[in-house]
Amino acid sequence: MNRSLQTVNNPPASHRDYFNHLAPVWDTMVSREPNLESYMNKFGVQQGDVVMDIGAGTGRLTTILQHLVGPGGQVIAIDISEQMLTVGKNIHSAENCQWSCADVCRLPFRDNFTDKVICYSVFPHIKQPLTALQEIYRISSPGGRVLILHSCCSRKLNQFHAKLNGIVCFDRLPASRDLAVLLEKAGFAQIKAVENPEIYWVEAVKN
Ligand SMILES: C[S@@+](CC[C@H](N)C(=O)[O-])C[C@H]1O[C@@H](n2cnc3c(N)ncnc32)[C@H](O)[C@@H]1O
């Protein structure tokens, strides 16, 4: 990631500003996760699903989800940064996808309607993690599932964020066992966690 883009002299006031600023260059900054589609298959994303991509950014995951849920399914791509979503909308097809500028802590959606919710590379940036998980629980259908996914462990990611300039330098991903406790508090069950240097995978079910 290019740290020079966020100078300490002109720090963005919010995460929204921070990611809006990075939106035009985001896709050149992040490396491709080659396993993303197989992770989504493993999580059970299938044709006809209604799936929410939280912190979708420019749609790195969204496009894979659109393909997996097919024409009979729906992807809802949520982000607080309207600039990230604008870049995403311009690159990817609008077919079976709704792009919505919203904070995960206040989702403008009805109760009980998603089959799967994925938070890919977003969780450390969420200021009120328990509120976010409670919102995800509310919009999930009974039996619906949530996955919090990163391409490395919390220790590596937290070290990386700590070295960045700008507002994200304080953002921390909880250890998977601590996230499991938060998921339980939000009402989720059947929590499974895998955390190693290559992956952070915590999934849970709304019973
Ligand atoms: C590190 S980027 C990852 C983007 C995308 N998932 C990817 O992998 O390329 C984190 C994204 O989460 C968004 N975000 C941060 N806090 C959020 C919140 N409270 N609600 C929704 N989106 C949020 C940011 O605007 C940003 O686009």
The ligand as an SDF file (V2000), in Angstrom:
LIG
                    3D

 27 29  0  0  0  0  0  0  0  0999 V2000
   -9.6360   -1.6400    3.2270 C   0  0  0  0  0  0  0  0  0  0  0  0
  -11.0040   -1.1350    2.2430 S   0  0  0  0  0  0  0  0  0  0  0  0
  -11.5060   -2.7040    1.5260 C   0  0  0  0  0  0  0  0  0  0  0  0
  -12.4090   -2.5320    0.3440 C   0  0  0  0  0  0  0  0  0  0  0  0
  -12.7740   -3.8530   -0.3420 C   0  0  0  0  0  0  0  0  0  0  0  0
  -13.4640   -4.7500    0.5520 N   0  0  0  0  0  0  0  0  0  0  0  0
  -11.5320   -4.5030   -0.8950 C   0  0  0  0  0  0  0  0  0  0  0  0
  -11.1660   -5.5790   -0.4010 O   0  0  0  0  0  0  0  0  0  0  0  0
  -10.9290   -3.9520   -1.8290 O   0  0  0  0  0  0  0  0  0  0  0  0
  -12.2350   -0.9010    3.5040 C   0  0  0  0  0  0  0  0  0  0  0  0
  -13.5460   -0.3600    2.9700 C   0  0  0  0  0  0  0  0  0  0  0  0
  -14.4900   -0.3540    4.0270 O   0  0  0  0  0  0  0  0  0  0  0  0
  -15.2440    0.8520    3.9710 C   0  0  0  0  0  0  0  0  0  0  0  0
  -15.7690    1.1310    5.3060 N   0  0  0  0  0  0  0  0  0  0  0  0
  -15.0580    1.5570    6.3960 C   0  0  0  0  0  0  0  0  0  0  0  0
  -15.8660    1.6940    7.4410 N   0  0  0  0  0  0  0  0  0  0  0  0
  -17.1200    1.3510    7.0280 C   0  0  0  0  0  0  0  0  0  0  0  0
  -18.3870    1.3210    7.6480 C   0  0  0  0  0  0  0  0  0  0  0  0
  -18.5390    1.6780    8.9410 N   0  0  0  0  0  0  0  0  0  0  0  0
  -19.4550    0.9250    6.9360 N   0  0  0  0  0  0  0  0  0  0  0  0
  -19.3120    0.5850    5.6120 C   0  0  0  0  0  0  0  0  0  0  0  0
  -18.1270    0.6110    4.9680 N   0  0  0  0  0  0  0  0  0  0  0  0
  -17.0470    0.9790    5.6550 C   0  0  0  0  0  0  0  0  0  0  0  0
  -14.2400    1.8740    3.4620 C   0  0  0  0  0  0  0  0  0  0  0  0
  -14.8650    3.0030    2.9100 O   0  0  0  0  0  0  0  0  0  0  0  0
  -13.4500    1.0540    2.4570 C   0  0  0  0  0  0  0  0  0  0  0  0
  -13.9830    1.1360    1.1640 O   0  0  0  0  0  0  0  0  0  0  0  0
  1  2  1  0
  2  3  1  0
  2 10  1  0
  3  4  1  0
  4  5  1  0
  5  6  1  0
  5  7  1  0
  7  8  2  0
  7  9  1  0
 10 11  1  0
 11 12  1  0
 11 26  1  0
 12 13  1  0
 13 14  1  0
 13 24  1  0
 14 15  1  0
 14 23  1  0
 15 16  2  0
 16 17  1  0
 17 18  1  0
 17 23  2  0
 18 19  1  0
 18 20  2  0
 20 21  1  0
 21 22  2  0
 22 23  1  0
 24 25  1  0
 24 26  1  0
 26 27  1  0
M  CHG  2   2   1   9  -1
M  END
$$$$
